[in-house]
Amino acid sequence: MAKVVRLQSSSNKIKSAETWKDKNTGNNSRVENDLLRGRKHMLAHEIDEVCKLVKAQSRNALRDELIIQMCYRHGLRVTEVTNLQWQHIDLETRQVQINRIKRGINNTHPLASKRELMLLTRLYKAQNKPRVGYVFITERETIITKSTIQKMFSSYSEKALGIKWNIHALRHSCGTELVTRDTHLVTTQHFLGQRNIKNTEIYVHMAANQFDGIAWD
């Protein structure tokens, strides 16, 4: 695995050397590809399959798997991932400050996944325990771009599952998983940073367990 280096500056003017254009993926339209996939969210076992392949094949396996884990565990949009900085994370208390875009509500999440915490701790040490700076950077010490993340996820999801997924599907997976686990809808709303609970209600319709009480025989 390539050595991970620390980013000294958190300036938003930094340009990535891993620039890539969305038109090359065939994933320009999430709506169009949702029709091909049959649903907006990925299932937990599908996410695991993608992560296994990333771990086995990516030259930046630690970084790339952690991106996927954090998108899923915290319902992050891709811009929220690229904006994540070390000063937002407290490994001692196992907490991360989530700063939402699109007028979303900022909040603090627990780092409740053992796998996520382990990967985050390893990346922290690999970057020489920085106090500040972007968490997800390239080998050239530049902030990773949204398009680079999408390219990575599209590529590995296609290899693992036979179809390209958009990274935003992991936010839907998070919401659907919370509802499936019988998390209160208001709690799910706050966890995802949504101002309008109507936006959260879509996950009730996406969760299959709402029909568990139905029996034909």
C-alpha positions as a Markdown table, in Angstrom:
| # | Residue | x | y | z |
|---|---|---|---|---|
| 1 | Met | 0.0 | 0.0 | 0.0 |
| 2 | Ala | 1.3 | 3.4 | -0.8 |
| 3 | Lys | 2.5 | 5.6 | 2.1 |
| 4 | Val | -0.1 | 8.0 | 3.4 |
| 5 | Val | 1.2 | 11.5 | 3.9 |
| 6 | Arg | -0.1 | 14.3 | 6.1 |
| 7 | Leu | -1.8 | 17.4 | 4.7 |
| 8 | Gln | -0.3 | 20.5 | 6.3 |
| 9 | Ser | -2.9 | 23.0 | 5.0 |
| 10 | Ser | -6.7 | 22.9 | 5.1 |
| 11 | Ser | -7.2 | 25.5 | 2.4 |
| 12 | Asn | -10.1 | 24.9 | 0.1 |
| 13 | Lys | -8.0 | 26.2 | -2.7 |
| 14 | Ile | -6.0 | 23.1 | -2.9 |
| 15 | Lys | -6.4 | 21.2 | -6.2 |
| 16 | Ser | -6.1 | 17.5 | -6.4 |
| 17 | Ala | -3.9 | 15.6 | -8.9 |
| 18 | Glu | -6.5 | 12.8 | -9.0 |
| 19 | Thr | -8.9 | 14.9 | -11.0 |
| 20 | Trp | -11.5 | 12.9 | -12.9 |
| 21 | Lys | -14.8 | 13.7 | -14.7 |
| 22 | Asp | -18.1 | 12.1 | -13.9 |
| 23 | Lys | -19.0 | 11.6 | -17.5 |
| 24 | Asn | -16.5 | 8.8 | -17.7 |
| 25 | Thr | -18.4 | 6.6 | -15.3 |
| 26 | Gly | -21.8 | 6.3 | -16.9 |
| 27 | Asn | -23.1 | 7.5 | -13.6 |
| 28 | Asn | -24.2 | 11.0 | -14.6 |
| 29 | Ser | -27.8 | 10.4 | -13.5 |
| 30 | Arg | -28.6 | 8.8 | -10.2 |
| 31 | Val | -32.2 | 8.5 | -11.2 |
| 32 | Glu | -31.3 | 6.6 | -14.4 |
| 33 | Asn | -29.0 | 4.3 | -12.6 |
| 34 | Asp | -31.5 | 3.8 | -9.7 |
| 35 | Leu | -33.7 | 2.3 | -12.4 |
| 36 | Leu | -31.0 | -0.1 | -13.5 |
| 37 | Arg | -30.2 | -1.1 | -9.9 |
| 38 | Gly | -33.8 | -1.4 | -8.8 |
| 39 | Arg | -33.4 | 0.7 | -5.6 |
| 40 | Lys | -31.7 | 3.8 | -4.2 |
| 41 | His | -29.9 | 2.1 | -1.3 |
| 42 | Met | -27.3 | -0.7 | -1.0 |
| 43 | Leu | -27.7 | -3.7 | 1.3 |
| 44 | Ala | -25.3 | -4.3 | 4.1 |
| 45 | His | -23.8 | -7.4 | 2.5 |
| 46 | Glu | -23.3 | -5.5 | -0.7 |
| 47 | Ile | -21.3 | -2.8 | 1.1 |
| 48 | Asp | -19.2 | -5.5 | 2.7 |
| 49 | Glu | -18.4 | -7.1 | -0.6 |
| 50 | Val | -17.2 | -3.7 | -2.0 |
| 51 | Cys | -15.1 | -3.1 | 1.1 |
| 52 | Lys | -13.5 | -6.6 | 0.8 |
| 53 | Leu | -12.5 | -5.8 | -2.7 |
| 54 | Val | -11.1 | -2.4 | -1.8 |
| 55 | Lys | -9.1 | -4.0 | 1.0 |
| 56 | Ala | -7.7 | -6.5 | -1.5 |
| 57 | Gln | -7.0 | -4.4 | -4.5 |
| 58 | Ser | -6.8 | -0.6 | -3.8 |
| 59 | Arg | -3.4 | 1.0 | -3.5 |
| 60 | Asn | -5.0 | 3.3 | -1.0 |
| 61 | Ala | -7.0 | 0.6 | 0.7 |
| 62 | Leu | -7.0 | 2.2 | 4.2 |
| 63 | Arg | -8.3 | 5.5 | 3.0 |
| 64 | Asp | -10.8 | 4.2 | 0.5 |
| 65 | Glu | -12.4 | 1.6 | 2.8 |
| 66 | Leu | -12.7 | 4.3 | 5.5 |
| 67 | Ile | -14.4 | 6.6 | 3.1 |
| 68 | Ile | -17.0 | 3.9 | 2.4 |
| 69 | Gln | -17.4 | 3.0 | 6.1 |
| 70 | Met | -17.9 | 6.6 | 7.1 |
| 71 | Cys | -20.4 | 7.4 | 4.3 |
| 72 | Tyr | -22.4 | 4.4 | 5.4 |
| 73 | Arg | -22.1 | 4.7 | 9.2 |
| 74 | His | -22.9 | 8.5 | 9.3 |
| 75 | Gly | -25.0 | 9.0 | 6.2 |
| 76 | Leu | -22.4 | 11.4 | 4.7 |
| 77 | Arg | -22.8 | 13.1 | 1.3 |
| 78 | Val | -19.6 | 13.0 | -0.8 |
| 79 | Thr | -18.9 | 16.7 | -0.1 |
| 80 | Glu | -19.3 | 16.1 | 3.6 |
| 81 | Val | -16.6 | 13.4 | 3.3 |
| 82 | Thr | -14.2 | 15.7 | 1.5 |
| 83 | Asn | -14.7 | 18.4 | 4.1 |
| 84 | Leu | -14.0 | 16.2 | 7.0 |
| 85 | Gln | -11.0 | 17.4 | 9.0 |
| 86 | Trp | -9.0 | 15.9 | 11.9 |
| 87 | Gln | -10.1 | 18.7 | 14.3 |
| 88 | His | -13.6 | 17.3 | 13.8 |
| 89 | Ile | -12.6 | 14.0 | 15.3 |
| 90 | Asp | -11.8 | 13.0 | 18.9 |
| 91 | Leu | -10.5 | 9.4 | 19.0 |
| 92 | Glu | -10.4 | 9.4 | 22.8 |
| 93 | Thr | -14.1 | 10.1 | 23.3 |
| 94 | Arg | -14.8 | 8.3 | 20.0 |
| 95 | Gln | -16.8 | 11.1 | 18.5 |
| 96 | Val | -16.9 | 13.0 | 15.2 |
| 97 | Gln | -18.4 | 16.3 | 14.4 |
| 98 | Ile | -20.6 | 16.1 | 11.3 |
| 99 | Asn | -20.9 | 19.3 | 9.4 |
| 100 | Arg | -23.8 | 19.0 | 6.9 |
| 101 | Ile | -24.3 | 20.8 | 3.6 |
| 102 | Lys | -27.6 | 21.8 | 2.0 |
| 103 | Arg | -28.7 | 23.6 | 5.2 |
| 104 | Gly | -28.5 | 20.4 | 7.1 |
| 105 | Ile | -28.3 | 20.3 | 10.9 |
| 106 | Asn | -24.7 | 19.8 | 12.2 |
| 107 | Asn | -24.4 | 17.3 | 15.1 |
| 108 | Thr | -21.9 | 15.0 | 16.9 |
| 109 | His | -21.9 | 11.2 | 16.1 |
| 110 | Pro | -20.4 | 8.4 | 18.1 |
| 111 | Leu | -17.8 | 6.3 | 16.4 |
| 112 | Ala | -19.7 | 3.2 | 17.2 |
| 113 | Ser | -18.3 | 0.8 | 14.6 |
| 114 | Lys | -15.2 | -1.1 | 15.7 |
| 115 | Arg | -14.1 | -1.4 | 12.1 |
| 116 | Glu | -14.5 | 2.3 | 11.4 |
| 117 | Leu | -12.7 | 3.2 | 14.6 |
| 118 | Met | -9.8 | 0.9 | 13.8 |
| 119 | Leu | -9.4 | 2.2 | 10.3 |
| 120 | Leu | -9.6 | 5.8 | 11.5 |
| 121 | Thr | -6.9 | 5.2 | 14.2 |
| 122 | Arg | -4.6 | 3.6 | 11.6 |
| 123 | Leu | -5.0 | 6.4 | 9.2 |
| 124 | Tyr | -4.4 | 8.9 | 12.0 |
| 125 | Lys | -1.1 | 7.2 | 12.9 |
| 126 | Ala | -0.1 | 6.8 | 9.2 |
| 127 | Gln | -0.5 | 10.6 | 8.8 |
| 128 | Asn | 1.8 | 11.2 | 11.9 |
| 129 | Lys | -1.1 | 12.1 | 14.2 |
| 130 | Pro | -2.1 | 15.4 | 12.8 |
| 131 | Arg | -4.1 | 17.9 | 14.9 |
| 132 | Val | -5.6 | 19.7 | 11.9 |
| 133 | Gly | -6.0 | 19.2 | 8.2 |
| 134 | Tyr | -8.2 | 17.1 | 5.9 |
| 135 | Val | -8.6 | 13.5 | 6.8 |
| 136 | Phe | -8.9 | 12.2 | 3.2 |
| 137 | Ile | -6.0 | 13.3 | 1.0 |
| 138 | Thr | -4.2 | 12.0 | -2.0 |
| 139 | Glu | -0.6 | 10.7 | -2.3 |
| 140 | Arg | 0.5 | 14.2 | -3.4 |
| 141 | Glu | -0.8 | 15.8 | -0.2 |
| 142 | Thr | -3.8 | 17.3 | -1.8 |
| 143 | Ile | -7.5 | 17.2 | -0.8 |
| 144 | Ile | -9.3 | 14.3 | -2.4 |
| 145 | Thr | -12.0 | 15.4 | -4.9 |
| 146 | Lys | -15.6 | 14.3 | -5.0 |
| 147 | Ser | -15.0 | 12.9 | -8.5 |
| 148 | Thr | -12.1 | 10.8 | -7.3 |
| 149 | Ile | -14.3 | 9.3 | -4.6 |
| 150 | Gln | -17.1 | 8.6 | -7.0 |
| 151 | Lys | -14.7 | 7.0 | -9.5 |
| 152 | Met | -13.3 | 4.8 | -6.8 |
| 153 | Phe | -16.7 | 3.7 | -5.6 |
| 154 | Ser | -18.1 | 3.2 | -9.0 |
| 155 | Ser | -15.2 | 1.0 | -10.1 |
| 156 | Tyr | -15.1 | -1.2 | -7.0 |
| 157 | Ser | -18.9 | -1.6 | -6.8 |
| 158 | Glu | -19.0 | -2.7 | -10.5 |
| 159 | Lys | -16.2 | -5.2 | -9.9 |
| 160 | Ala | -17.7 | -6.6 | -6.7 |
| 161 | Leu | -21.4 | -6.5 | -7.7 |
| 162 | Gly | -21.5 | -6.3 | -11.5 |
| 163 | Ile | -23.1 | -2.8 | -11.5 |
| 164 | Lys | -21.9 | 0.7 | -10.8 |
| 165 | Trp | -23.2 | 2.4 | -7.7 |
| 166 | Asn | -23.2 | 6.1 | -6.9 |
| 167 | Ile | -21.5 | 6.9 | -3.5 |
| 168 | His | -24.7 | 8.8 | -2.5 |
| 169 | Ala | -26.4 | 5.4 | -2.2 |
| 170 | Leu | -24.6 | 4.9 | 1.1 |
| 171 | Arg | -26.5 | 7.8 | 2.6 |
| 172 | His | -29.7 | 6.1 | 1.7 |
| 173 | Ser | -28.3 | 2.8 | 3.1 |
| 174 | Cys | -27.7 | 4.5 | 6.4 |
| 175 | Gly | -31.2 | 5.9 | 6.6 |
| 176 | Thr | -32.8 | 2.6 | 5.6 |
| 177 | Glu | -30.6 | 0.6 | 8.0 |
| 178 | Leu | -31.6 | 2.9 | 10.9 |
| 179 | Val | -35.3 | 2.5 | 10.2 |
| 180 | Thr | -34.9 | -1.3 | 9.7 |
| 181 | Arg | -33.3 | -1.4 | 13.2 |
| 182 | Asp | -36.5 | 0.3 | 14.6 |
| 183 | Thr | -34.7 | 3.5 | 15.3 |
| 184 | His | -37.2 | 6.3 | 16.1 |
| 185 | Leu | -37.9 | 8.3 | 13.0 |
| 186 | Val | -37.1 | 11.6 | 14.7 |
| 187 | Thr | -33.7 | 10.1 | 15.9 |
| 188 | Thr | -33.0 | 9.0 | 12.3 |
| 189 | Gln | -33.9 | 12.5 | 11.1 |
| 190 | His | -31.5 | 14.1 | 13.5 |
| 191 | Phe | -28.8 | 11.6 | 12.8 |
| 192 | Leu | -29.0 | 12.4 | 9.1 |
| 193 | Gly | -29.1 | 16.1 | 9.8 |
| 194 | Gln | -32.4 | 16.6 | 8.0 |
| 195 | Arg | -34.6 | 19.7 | 8.8 |
| 196 | Asn | -37.8 | 18.2 | 7.3 |
| 197 | Ile | -38.9 | 14.9 | 8.6 |
| 198 | Lys | -40.7 | 14.3 | 5.3 |
| 199 | Asn | -37.3 | 13.7 | 3.8 |
| 200 | Thr | -36.7 | 11.0 | 6.4 |
| 201 | Glu | -40.0 | 9.2 | 5.8 |
| 202 | Ile | -38.7 | 7.8 | 2.5 |
| 203 | Tyr | -36.6 | 5.4 | 4.5 |
| 204 | Val | -39.8 | 3.9 | 6.1 |
| 205 | His | -40.9 | 3.0 | 2.6 |
| 206 | Met | -37.5 | 1.6 | 1.7 |
| 207 | Ala | -37.2 | -0.6 | 4.7 |
| 208 | Ala | -38.5 | -4.2 | 4.2 |
| 209 | Asn | -39.1 | -4.9 | 7.9 |
| 210 | Gln | -42.3 | -2.8 | 7.8 |
| 211 | Phe | -44.1 | -5.8 | 6.4 |
| 212 | Asp | -42.6 | -8.4 | 8.8 |
| 213 | Gly | -46.0 | -9.0 | 10.4 |
| 214 | Ile | -47.6 | -10.1 | 7.1 |
| 215 | Ala | -48.0 | -13.9 | 6.8 |
| 216 | Trp | -49.8 | -15.8 | 4.0 |
| 217 | Asp | -49.5 | -19.3 | 5.5 |
